[in-house]
Amino acid sequence: MDAKYVNLFLEAFGKTLEQFGVGGIKRTNIKKKSKLYVDSEVSTIILLKGGIQGNIVLSMSQDTAKGLASAMMMGMSVSVIDEIARSAIGELSGMIAGTSSTMLASLGVSLQISPPMVIFESCDINLHETLAVDFETQIGKIEFNIGFV
């Protein structure tokens, strides 16, 4: 896993959250996983193809997901994760992937991204080594998983 690409995705993550007023973003832990799996209450999955192949996945608690959806909807209160909130959370991961894609293009790397998938269960995503980076934000903890082939 090339560190310059990982750092680019992490930069895109921070920039995207800040666009929606999510502050207090602090990296708290980094760990390697032997495969990409999630065990949080809510996860968004993006498939990457092209110059980089694999997945990026955001995982979080329901409360954090509600806070993110609220931020995406300009502060509208979100008390349940309905279809609109689910769409907002998925769109956030799509925006992170899109920002990353634009940044990679400036390095000559082409990237195609899938539409986001939002899940509400633990599951294995792929069998590739993954870097899991934990972030604390003002709305809660988010685990950002980066699993390149």
C-alpha positions as CSV (number, residue, x, y, z in Angstrom):
1,M,0.0,0.0,0.0
2,D,1.6,3.2,-1.2
3,A,1.8,5.8,1.6
4,K,1.3,8.7,-0.7
5,Y,-2.0,7.3,-1.9
6,V,-3.1,6.5,1.7
7,N,-2.2,10.0,2.8
8,L,-4.1,11.5,-0.1
9,F,-7.3,9.6,0.9
10,L,-6.8,10.8,4.5
11,E,-6.5,14.4,3.3
12,A,-9.6,14.1,1.3
13,F,-11.4,12.7,4.3
14,G,-10.5,15.7,6.5
15,K,-11.3,18.2,3.7
16,T,-14.7,16.7,3.1
17,L,-15.7,16.6,6.7
18,E,-14.6,20.2,7.2
19,Q,-16.7,21.3,4.3
20,F,-19.8,20.3,6.3
21,G,-18.6,22.0,9.5
22,V,-17.4,18.8,11.2
23,G,-14.5,20.0,13.4
24,G,-12.2,18.6,16.0
25,I,-10.9,16.0,13.6
26,K,-8.1,14.1,15.3
27,R,-6.4,10.9,14.2
28,T,-6.3,8.7,17.3
29,N,-5.2,5.2,16.2
30,I,-3.9,3.4,13.1
31,K,-3.9,-0.4,12.8
32,K,-3.4,-3.0,10.1
33,K,-6.1,-5.6,9.5
34,S,-5.4,-8.8,7.7
35,K,-8.6,-8.3,5.8
36,L,-11.2,-5.6,5.4
37,Y,-14.0,-6.2,7.8
38,V,-16.4,-3.9,9.6
39,D,-18.1,-4.4,13.0
40,S,-19.6,-0.9,13.7
41,E,-23.3,-0.2,13.5
42,V,-23.2,1.8,10.2
43,S,-20.7,1.5,7.4
44,T,-20.4,3.0,3.9
45,I,-18.5,1.1,1.2
46,I,-17.0,2.4,-2.0
47,L,-15.4,0.2,-4.6
48,L,-12.3,1.6,-6.3
49,K,-11.2,0.5,-9.8
50,G,-8.5,1.7,-12.2
51,G,-5.0,2.8,-11.1
52,I,-5.9,1.8,-7.5
53,Q,-8.1,-1.1,-6.8
54,G,-9.8,-2.0,-3.6
55,N,-12.3,-0.3,-1.2
56,I,-12.6,2.6,1.2
57,V,-15.1,2.1,4.1
58,L,-16.3,4.5,6.8
59,S,-17.6,2.8,9.9
60,M,-19.3,4.4,12.9
61,S,-21.9,4.2,15.5
62,Q,-25.6,5.1,14.8
63,D,-25.2,8.3,16.8
64,T,-22.2,9.4,14.8
65,A,-24.0,8.5,11.6
66,K,-26.9,10.7,12.7
67,G,-24.5,13.5,13.4
68,L,-22.9,13.2,10.0
69,A,-26.3,13.1,8.2
70,S,-27.3,16.2,10.2
71,A,-24.1,18.0,9.1
72,M,-24.8,16.9,5.4
73,M,-28.3,18.3,5.7
74,M,-27.2,21.7,6.9
75,G,-27.9,21.1,10.6
76,M,-31.4,19.6,10.2
77,S,-32.0,17.3,13.2
78,V,-31.7,13.6,12.4
79,S,-33.2,11.3,15.0
80,V,-33.4,8.1,12.9
81,I,-31.4,6.8,9.9
82,D,-34.1,6.8,7.3
83,E,-33.6,6.7,3.5
84,I,-32.7,10.4,3.4
85,A,-30.1,10.1,6.2
86,R,-28.8,6.9,4.7
87,S,-28.4,8.7,1.3
88,A,-26.6,11.6,3.0
89,I,-24.1,9.3,4.8
90,G,-23.5,7.4,1.5
91,E,-23.0,10.7,-0.4
92,L,-20.4,11.7,2.2
93,S,-18.3,8.7,1.4
94,G,-18.8,9.3,-2.3
95,M,-17.6,12.9,-1.9
96,I,-14.5,11.6,-0.1
97,A,-13.8,9.2,-3.0
98,G,-14.5,11.9,-5.6
99,T,-12.1,14.3,-3.9
100,S,-9.5,11.5,-3.8
101,S,-10.1,10.7,-7.4
102,T,-9.5,14.3,-8.4
103,M,-6.3,14.5,-6.4
104,L,-5.1,11.2,-7.9
105,A,-5.7,12.5,-11.4
106,S,-3.2,15.3,-10.7
107,L,-0.7,12.5,-10.1
108,G,-1.6,10.7,-13.4
109,V,-3.6,8.0,-11.6
110,S,-7.1,7.2,-13.1
111,L,-9.7,6.1,-10.6
112,Q,-13.3,4.9,-11.0
113,I,-15.6,4.8,-8.0
114,S,-18.8,2.9,-7.4
115,P,-21.9,4.4,-5.9
116,P,-21.8,4.1,-2.1
117,M,-23.4,1.2,-0.3
118,V,-24.6,1.7,3.3
119,I,-24.9,-1.3,5.5
120,F,-26.1,-1.8,9.1
121,E,-24.3,-5.0,10.1
122,S,-20.8,-6.5,10.7
123,C,-19.3,-8.1,7.6
124,D,-16.2,-8.9,5.6
125,I,-15.7,-6.6,2.6
126,N,-12.6,-8.2,1.0
127,L,-9.6,-10.4,1.9
128,H,-7.0,-7.7,1.3
129,E,-4.8,-6.2,4.0
130,T,-6.4,-3.0,5.2
131,L,-5.2,0.1,7.0
132,A,-7.8,1.2,9.6
133,V,-7.5,4.8,10.8
134,D,-9.6,6.0,13.8
135,F,-10.6,9.6,13.9
136,E,-12.3,11.5,16.8
137,T,-14.5,14.3,15.7
138,Q,-16.9,16.7,17.4
139,I,-19.8,14.3,16.5
140,G,-18.1,11.0,17.3
141,K,-15.6,8.4,16.3
142,I,-15.2,7.3,12.6
143,E,-13.0,4.4,11.5
144,F,-11.7,5.0,7.9
145,N,-10.7,1.7,6.3
146,I,-8.4,1.8,3.2
147,G,-8.0,-1.6,1.6
148,F,-6.0,-1.6,-1.7
149,V,-5.4,-4.7,-3.7
